[in-house]
Amino acid sequence: MSDHRTITFSLKDDKEFQIHSTLVVVYDALKEKGYNPINQIVGYILSEDPTYITTHNNARSLIRKIDRDELLQLLVKSYLSE
C-alpha cells in the first residue's frame, strides 16, 4: 500500500507571495538607484503614477502588474497582524 499525501495549495497565499516578492524587487531596485524606497512606493500607491518607480531591474513593469487595491489590502492586513 502506498502512502498518498494531498498537498493543499492556496491561490490566495500564492498571490500574497507574488506581491511580497515583487515589492522586495521594487524596493531593492529603488534603493540601488539611490531613492528612498518607502517614499517612492507610497507615492506610487497614492498617485498610481509609474514614474515614482525606477525602470531599473524591470521594477516599474513588475509593480504595474499588481492590483493596487490588493496591494493596499495586503499591506493593511500585514500591518495589523503584527
N, C-alpha and C positions, 0 to 999 in steps of 0.2 A: 504494500500500500504506500503510495507516495504522499508526501506532505505538500498540500497545496495551500498556499497563503494568498490572501487577497490584499492587494495594496490599494488603499484608497487615495484618490487624487482630488484635490480641491482646486477648481478653477479660480476661486477667489484668492486662495493662498498663492497660486502661480501669478495672478495679476499683481498682487501686492509685492511679490518678489521682483517682478519685472519693473515695477515703478521704483522700488528701492534701488535696484541695480542701475537703472537709468539715472536717478538722482545722484548716485555716487559718481558715475562717469561725468555728469554735467558739473558737479561740484569740483571734482578734480581738474577738469579742463579749465574751469574759471580760475581756480587757484593757480594753475600752471601759467596762465596768461597774466597773472598779477591782479586779478579782480578780487573784490570781496564777494565770495560765492553766495553767502546768505542774502546780502543786499540785492545781488543780481537776480537770484531765483525769486525772491519776494517781488521785485519789480516786474519780473515776467508774469508771475501768477496774478498780480493785481491788474496789470495792463494788457496781458496777452500779447505784448509787443516782443517779437522774437529777437529783436536787436539787443535785448538785455543779456542774451546767451551767446557766447562765442561760437564760432564755427569750428574752432579747434577740436580735434578728435570727434568730429561729427556731432558735437553736443547739441547744437541748435536743432538739427534734424531729429535727434533722438527725443528731446523734450517735447517737441511738437506732436509726437505720436501718443503722448499721454493726454487723456481727457482731463481737463482742468478741474472739473467737479470731483472726479475720482481722486485726483491728487490731493485736493483740499480735504476731502473726507478722510483719506488715509492719514494725512498729517494731523488732523484734529484727533482722530482715533489714537494715533501713536502718542500724541502729547498727553492725552487724558488717561491712557492706560499705564503710565509710568509714575 
